[in-house]
């Protein structure tokens, strides 16, 4: 990898080969603001070609009907190849995303291989159920693949999000047409190439490049896409729901936006809590859906905790994603950084106080300072808007009821954190928090892929990860036979 001279994948990947197209969308490095390359934009006709390739591959390989253990073995071989190619994949991830090379290699790539293996194990272990009926009848619930899954992934963790979609869909016997973000396309393309090299039939994974309005709309509205899986913003998720309703009803899984609270009580371990709060908002420069962007602290410990957080926030210094040592991540684009700053300035305009940060780092690329904002009310834009950057609000409360009132958000319900040494309180309040995931005395997912993730309210429908994600890629039918 000397000199990072790895060629970038070029074109769509359909039926096991790269399909060129005219350059339509530039790919920009967020670390430097410089152009890396360009990708084509798939129109409805090319999306249709990918769908037909997926259908043909399923039919010719009998992927959904072969012995389930054969699917398991093929997916394990793919995971092995992902690990073997970790260096190349890490570079392809870091070159255009906000993921540092060092973190991608030891984290993102290996976690993706783990996810593929995790879902592979469901292939020969999950089945339908025999159900109780009268002695004169025989009833059972059969399950089977949907057929072709249309998947759309975001830019913030490109390879992991591809693993979330591809792993359960393929293990369940489906083919996939997947569109990565136009800003971070390369690892998804290389994953598809590796799948063919690992022995997964060509055409079961088809990658179409492009943007949401053209390519994404063609995928979600295609009549032969049997199910849609999307991770991204709530606004985009609503547009997908509208398009599906207009073009033909089909099931969907949507993991959408969040504005997650981290609730800290006076009996919490302050040093552990400060570390968890830091990890809850600053990794990937706050560009992750479950970011703990609303810090709620009991009044008695507010000053001590804010002092710890300011010290921790100040330690983070930016670095190019291709640097040998991982540094603070860039914001994915100049436009997104401008949006972050506009919300911060609007918050200040409505009376908020900047405790630390509050602006861009003075260097090339798109880097925004870790920012902590106090003095906000519930209608302040820093509280209501999903900022998707390294910005957290800091509010105080007295007592459980006020804490739960502040924690509730009118729009989002993706995740929440709770910090207390009182086990009874933890169990009691975890039931009251309006979120699809609650972490207690920690913040963030572990590598226990068995735990599903997904939101309440406008944070989404359905689940990723866990057994639930596998089952979401199979549909059931009831069979009743009179004997």
N, C-alpha and C positions, 0 to 999 in steps of 0.2 A: 504494500500500500504506500510505498515511498512516494511522496509528492502528490498523493491523492489523485492519481491519474486514471481512476476507474471511470470508464465511459458511462454516461447516463443512459438509462433505457429510453428508447425512442419510439413513439407511436403507441396506439392502442394495442392490447394483447387479446386476440380473439382466436378461438379454436387452436390454441397452442402456438401461435406465431404473432410476431409484431406486424401491425397494420399501419403503414405510414399515413400521414395526413398533413395538410397545410398548417404551418405554424399560425396559431390563432391567439394563444394566451402566453404571455411572458411569465417565466418563473424567476422570482427575485429572492436573493439572499437577505433575510432580515438582519443578519449581522453586519452587512456592508451596504445594503441598499442597491447592490449591483445585480445586473441581469446574469442569471446562470444559464438559461436556455429558454426554450419555448415548447409548448405542446399543442397538439391539434384539439379541436372541439368536435365531439361526436354529435351529429344531428340525429333526427328521428330514424332515418334510414340506417345509419350505422348502428344505433342502439338495437334496431330490429335484427340486423345481421348477428349481433352478439346474442340476442335472445334465441334466435334460430340455432346458432351454434351450441348454446347451452342445452336446448331441447334435443338436438341431434346427439350430443355427447351422452346425455342421460339414457337415451334410447339404445344407442349402439353398445354402451358399456354395461347397461342394466345396473347402473350405480345404486339406484334405490332398491333393487331386488336381489343383489348378490348377497352371499353370506355376510352378515354384519361384521364378522371378524376380519373379512378382507378389507372392508373400509377402514377398520381400526388399524390394520397393519400399514395400509397406504398412508394414513395420516401420521402415524409414528415415523415412517420413513421421511415424510416431509419435514416433520419437526427436527429430525436428526440433521437434515440438510440445512435448515434454517440456522441451527447452532454452528454447523461447520462453516457457514457463510456469514457469520456474525460480523466480521470485520467489514466486509463489503456492504452489508445491510446497514451497519452503523453509519458509515460514510454517507450512503444514500439518504438516510434519515436526517443526518445533521446538516447536509449541504444546503438544504432549502427550508428546514423547519426551525423551530425554536428549541429543539432538543440538542443539548451538548453531546459531542461525539463520545466522550468518556462515559456519560450516563447512559447513552443509547446502547453502547456495546455491552455493558455489564447488567443493564436493567431492561430496557425496552425490548431488545431483540430476544434475550433469553426468556423474558416473561411471555412473549408471543409464542415461543416454542412450547412453553409450559401450558399455555392456553390450548394450543392445538392438541397436545397429548391429553389434557383434561377432558376435552369434549370427545376425543376419539374413544375414550373408555366407556362412554354412554352407548356407543353403537351396538354393542352386543350384550348390553345389560338392561336396557329399558325396553318394555314391550307393552302390549295391550293387557287387558284384564278380563278374566272370567268373572261374571257377575251372577248373583243369586237370582234364580227364577223358579217358576214352578217345575216340578219333576218332569212334566210333559214337554218342557221346552229347554233350549240350550241358548244362553245369551252371553255375548262377549263384546268388549269394546276393542276394536282394532285400530291401530294407528299406522300412518304411512306418511311419506314425505309430501310436501306441497308440490314440488316440481322445480320451478325456477324462482329463486329468491333475488329480488332487486335490492342491493345494499348501497348506501351512500354514507361515506365516512368524513369526519372533520379533519382539520389541519393540525390540531394541537398535539395529538399522539398518534401519528399516522399509522405506524405498523401495529401498535396495540389495538387500535380501533378496527383495523382490517382483520386482526385475529379474532376479535369479538364477533365479527359477522361471519367470517369464512369457517371458523372452527365448528360451531354448532350446526350451521347449514349443511356442510359437507358430511359431518358425522351422521346427521339425520337422513342423508340420502338425497339431498337436493343438489342442483347446479346453481351457480351464482353469476349474476352480472353485477359488477361492483364499480362504483365511481368514487375514486378518492378525491380529496380536495384538489382543485386546480393549482393551489399553492404548494402542495406537498405530494406529488404523484409517484415518486420514484420507487419507494420501498414496496408499495402495493404491486406495481408492475413486476418487480423482481421476485416478490413472493409468488406470483402467478407462474413466472418462468420456473422457479424452483419446484413448484408443485408438479409440473410436467416431468421435470428431471427426476423427481422422486417416484414416479410411476402412477400418479393420479391422472386419469384419462384427460387428454387435451380437450378443452372446451367446457370442462366442468367449472373452471374459473375463467371468466372473461372480464377484462378490465377496459372500461371505456373512459376516456379522458374528456374533460369539459367542465362547464360551469353549471350552476343550479338551474337558472332559467331555461336553458336549452336542453342540456344533457340530462340533468336531474328530472326535469319535467317529462322528458321522453321515457325515462325508466319508470317512474311512478305511475304514469298513465298508460303504459303498454298493456294491452289486453292479455298477453301471454306471460306477463310477470304475475306469479301466483301469490306472492307475499312481499311486503316491503319492510326493510329494516333501516332505520335512519338514526344517526347521532348528530346533533347540531343544535342550533338555536331554536327557541320556542317559536319565533316568527317564521322560520323556515319550516318547522314542523307543521304549523297551521296551514301553510301554503300546500304542503304535501297532502294533508288531510283533505283540503279543498279539491285538489287535483284528482285524488283517488275517488272522492265522492262524485265528481263530475264525469269521470271517464270509465268508471266501473268499480263496484265495491270489491275490496280485497282486504285481508287482514294486514295489520301493520304493527311494528314495534317502534316506538319513538322514545329515545332518551334525549331530553331537551335541556333547557337552561335551568340555572339554579341561583339562589341568593342565600346561601346556607348560613345559619347562625351557629356560633360556638359559645355556649353558655357556661360561665365560670362562677362557681359558688365560693364563698369565703373560706371553706374548709379544704379547698383544692391544694394540692402540692404545687406551689407557685413556679418552681424551676421546671418541673415536668410539664406543667401547663403552658408556660411560655414557649418551651421547645415545640410542643404540639401545635400551638397557635401559629408559630412561625412556619412549621411544615404544612399547616392548613391553608396558607395563602400565598407563600412565596415560591414554591417549586414551579418550574416552567413559567416564571413571572406571573403567576396567578391565572394562567390560561388553561384552566381545567374546570369541568362543569361542576364538580362538588366543592370548589374552593370555598373555604370558610371566610367569607367576606364581611360577615357581621359579627363582631366580637362584643358579647354582652357580659358584663362583669359586675359582681356584687360590690356595692359601694365601698364596703370596708376594706377591700384589697385593690381598689381601682388604681390608686397612685403607684403602689408597689409593682403591680403587673404592667402598667403602661411604661414605667421606667425600664423594666426588663425587655419589653418588646422594642422600644426605641433603640436600645443598645444592640439587640439582635438584628433589627432591620438595617442598621447602619453598616453592618459587617459585609453586606452583599455587594460585590463589585462585578461589573459586566465583563464578559469575555466572548470572543467569537465562538460560535458553536463548533468550529473545527480545531479549536485550541486543545493542546494536550491535556490541560487541566480544566475541569469543568468550572465555569463561572456562572454568574447570574444570566438568565436567558434573555434574549431579545424579544420584543413584541413582534408578532408575525409580519406586520406591515406598518408603513408610515401612516396609512389611513386609520388602522386600528389604534395606533398610539395617539393619534389626534383625537379619536373618540374618547379614549380613556381620559386624556387631559381635559377635554371639554366637560366631562361629568365632574371631575375633581374641581374645576374652576366654578362650575355651576353650584356645587355644594358649598364652596367658600362664599359665593355670592348670596347664599341663603343662610349665612351665619355660622358655617362650620369652621373649625380650627384645625389647621394642619399641625400634627404633632411631630411628624418627620416626613421627609420626601416631598412630594407634591409637584414634581416636574421631571423632565427628561434628563438623562445623563448627558453630559457634554462630550460626545464622541460620535464617530460614524455609526450608522445603523440605527435601529429603532429600539432603544433601551429606555425604560421608564423606572424611576426610583421606587423602591419599596416605600409605600405611603400609608400612614395611619392618620385617620381623620376623627376628631372628637367634636362634641357640641352639635350633633345632628338630631333632628326630629324624625319621626317615622315617615314624613312626606318629603324628606330631603332626597334629591336624586341619587346621592351616594348610597342611600338605604334602599330605594325602590328599584333602581336599575341594575341589571347584571352588567358589571363593568368589564369583566374578563381581562383583568390585569392585576398587578401587584398592589391592590388598594383595598384596605379594610377599614370599616368604621368601628369606633370604640364608644359604646354606650354603657351606662350604669343602671342598676336596678336594686331594689330592696324586696326580698322575699320571692317565693316561687311563683306566685300569681303574676306579679309584674314581669318576671323573667319570661314566663310563657306568653304573655301578651306581646312583649317585644319580639320574641322569637318567631311568632306567627307572621307569615308574609302573605299578602293578598293574592299573589300570583304564583309563587314558586313553592315547591316542597320536595326538593331532591335529597338533601342530606342535612344532618345536624350533629353537633358535638356537645357533649355534656361532661363537665369536670367537677367531681365531688368525691369525697371519701365515704359519703353516706350511701351505702348500698340500697337501702330502702328508697331514698330519694332518687337514685339513679334508675331503679326499676319503675318507680311511679311516674317520673317525668319522661322517661323514654316512651311511655304510652301516650303522653300528652303532646309530645312534639309532632308536628305535622310534616313528616318527611318519610321517604321511602327507605332511608338508611339512617341509623343513629349510632354514633360511636361514643363510647364512654371512656374517659381518661386516655384517649388517643384520638387522632384525626387522620383519616385516609384509609384507603383499601390496603389489605394485606395481600399476600400471594396465595390466600386460600380461595381459589377460584370457585369454590362451592357456594360462596355467599353471593346471591343475586344483587344486581344494582338496578335501580329505576326509581322514577319519581312519582309523587302525588301532584295533584292540581295540574298546572300548566307545565310541570317538569317532565311530563311524558306519559306514555302508555306502554305496559308490558315491561319485561325485564331483559337485561343482558347479564351474562355470566350465570353460573349456577345451573342446577338441573332445569330450572325454569327456562333458560335460554335454549337448551336442547329441545325441550318439549314444545317451545314456541315455534320450532321449525318442523313440527309434525302435526298432522290433523287427525282427528278421530272420527270413526264411524261406529254406530251401534248396530249389532247384528243379532237377530232373534230368530231361532229356528224351532219350529214345532216338530217334536220327535214322534 
